Amino acid sequence: MDAMDVESFLQGENKNLQELSITIGQAGWMVTSTGEESWNDALEVAQNEWKRYLSDTERFALITKHLENKQLTSLQQRQLTELHHLMINQQLDPKLAERSTRMTKELVDIFNSYRPTVQNQHVSNNDIRTILETSLDPEERKQAWLASKQIGKQVCDRALQLIQQRNEEAHTLGYDNYYQMQYSAQDLDLDVVFALIDELLVQSEEPYRLVKQQIDEELAQKFHISVSQLRPWHYSDPFFQSTPAVSEWSMADYLQNDRMEAITAETFQSMGLDITDVIARSDLYPRDKKYPYGYCTAMGRTGEPRIMMSMNPSEFWMSVMLHEFGHAAYEKNIDAALPFLLRKPAHTLTTEAIAMLFGRMTKDREWITRFIKPEPNAFASHASALRGTLQREMLVSMRWYITFAKFERELYECPHTNVNERWWQLVEEIQHLHAPEDTRYPDWAAKMHFTLAPVSYQSYILGELTASQLHHYIMTNISRDLFSLEAGTYVKEQVFFPGATWTWNDLLKRATGEPLHPKYFVQQFVSSHCKQ
């Protein structure tokens, strides 16, 4: 088959896949917006149609044959490769695929609708977070933390069954397990990524130990207990993903009355990135039965992304806003002329890198001064305390990412009979947290990513490394001011616009002059902390 026949084939594939993707995007949006069962049913139907289309064995054989064509253009090669990655995981018996979809749907419904209770009163995730961020009552904190884990008991058995189901699917396709299969589909080398993770653990161990010791001493003083008495509920995040506040100054005081929307828009506009249309399409505030977390959706790669979240005026949600609208700015500025298969970020890790670059800003003194515009006298003491705060935050969050990634790999590669206890062994080993008195409960399962966003956390780790590499390049070669038109033009032209025209590492080489390297993250957050 010549190049013209391949081009005609790809045009049909792009058209069909976009139509299916738009249907999934619309149904998924309505599920998380309304929590209505009818939309959940519609989403299941749409996802099954997507899987049926991609499971076509004759089409898959034709794509494999096309990839052997030596006359392909670079864009044709990339499209066929992307299509091959999409389809290889779907070469399953239809009944097996539909069983997985049904099991996932059940878990989506639980995560969307379940509300934890404290003293027989329903509370939201925002209520729990507020208690953990502000309460000085140890018992209230403990009850809030336990409430954050209640959903784990609701989903644990289903989650483990789904993991087993995914492994069975992977076996039928010739993989040892689902985790290995997903790395292959994501164009990642499992051994290389985990060697990098292990190296990060070694290099950050002493800086992290010092940071954790500092945090523990502050909390022990705050709660009038010894460091040895600290438990997970004494920290401000249920999974210790982020660090406690470093001063009494509160960003929340400046985020009332829709200010978060204006601040987000102003941040991106300073770089020449207009997201006001995305804000207008988005669903940002909590209500009953609505999805309680945050995500960005490309809505079928139409160039009109939107954000779903349930925010309140807090520093946490301000960071989430910047993070999710980083995703949206990326999606919006991809070359609209690209075919559907390439009209997406080069890789999950590249869009995570942009989102993380923006999400970091709530710990950046210059960003706070410029966009939050705090009262100078009130902010002065906090500004002083901010020195090193971002480094502390990044060390803590990276340890969380690594804990998740290592545990998830074990879930698929060597399932433990004592899975709940094993979770706390890793948490103690990597995050240095004292476990609660009873580790038999499925606290890990309260994190929805284990079931609904599997094998994704390595993209957060690699995304942070990529964010630091991009940040270093911008500061060194483009502009000392990240929030400038020059910096915005650079990321728009060098990162966003190409979409998936190149592989993620080729994109990074073109944008920064070298492939991904952890040294920039180490310089920014590990070595710099050692020097303080």
Phi, psi and omega in degrees: 000131183276177185297327180294319178295320177298317181297318178297317178300315182292325177300317178295318180296316179299317180297312182295317182292323179295318179299315178296320182294320179298318179298317178297315181300317181292316179294318179298321178298315182290326176300310184284338179281322188248332186071012184282138183298326181298322179286327176296321176296317180297322179295318179300316179299314181296318179293323177293323177296318177301312182293321179298318180297315183283346181271358182300113186290325179293318178296318180297319178296322179294319179296316178300320178293317179302323183294344178275351182291121182280352183263007182295144170284167181296323179290322177295319179299315180295318180296315180295322177296315178299318180295321177297317178298320179296319190274332187299326180280353183253008180279060186243161168300129184307323180293323178295318180294319181292328177297318178297317179298317180296318180295320178294318180301318180299320180288322176302316182298319180293312181296327179288324191254339185290135175234124180290167180233146171232120183052047177066015177246131177294138178229158178264168175298325177294323177299315180297315181297319179299317178298314182292335179274335190235332189288142174256002181271111184302319182291320177298318179297315181299316180295323178293316180297315178299323178297324180295340181261355184302322181296335178302320178294328182288329189249349191304307183299316179296321181298314180294324176294321180292322177298316177298318179298316179297321178296321178298319178298316181297321180299320181294340180260007174092011179259155178293323181197171183294324181299313178298318181298318181292323176298318179297315181294333180268008178059042178238144177267114185302315182293320180295315181297316182283335171295320177295317178299314180297322178294320177298321178299314182295311184293330184264358187301307183291314175302319180293320179301318179294319178296314181297321178298318179296315179298315182296320178295321177296316182290321178299319177293319182297319184259005176058046177225173177276161179300323181294342180270353180294139177229172186306330182283354176277350180266164189274353179232137184303332179248009185054049176276339184221168186263155175295161178301147183261353179205176181281344180297136183241123175295331183304329181298339183256008187246013182283165171056052175065016180297331183298323178295315181294318180297318179298313180299317181295322179301309182288325180296329179299338179258007182078021180251102183276118179239014182299326178292326178293318178301317182296328181275347190273167181236102197252345190244150186287152171200170184298136177071002178274148176307127189271002184250206181221143174201161174248137177236140181277351178052051177080020177057043181270000184082010180233066180293164176211163186242136171248126173201172180230070192272158166228166183289095181208160178297322179304308183286335174296318177295319178297319178303309181298320180298306185293323178285343168296315174303314184295319179299321177298305183302319184294328189259013173287142181308114182293342180280348179292148175295157184311315185299335181249359182273064182201165176303153181303329180193159175305322183292333179285322177287327174296323179300315179294315180300318181290325178302317179283321181298333179294340194294338180292352175249012183256121185298319181294320178295315180300314181298319186282320189252327176281327179056058181289159175295123190306314183294318181293328185274343188305312182292323179292320180302321178294319181290339181292340178301117181088352182295317180296320177300317179297316180299317184290323177296318180293314183293323179296321178296324177295313180303317183291321176302312180300310185298317181292318180294317181297319178301318179295324179304323182268325186273321183211073183306133180268148173287329178255060188298323182292319177293323180297323177305312183288333173298315180291321179300316178294319184290318187262315182268349178062037177264142172285129180289157173293171184300325183241117182254020181276349184274151183279062182300325180301324187290347177292344177275111188298335184298333179298328184253319189260345176223061187293149175052051180239342188291336176297334177290331175292317179297308180293330177295319178297319178296317180294320178301317179293323179293317177295317180300315180298317181295316180299311182296327184275325190240341187248301183198141175285351178251109180300323183266067180226161178297325180296314179295319179297318178297320179299307183292326180295314185279321187267336184246308186287302192304320183293345183057229179256030178302325178238163172295162185299320182285327174295320177301315181293322176299316180293323185280327186236353179088001180203157177290174182300133179218135182287353188298329183286324174294317179299315179298319186285322190236338181262300181297320182296328179287324179298329184279348185282000000 
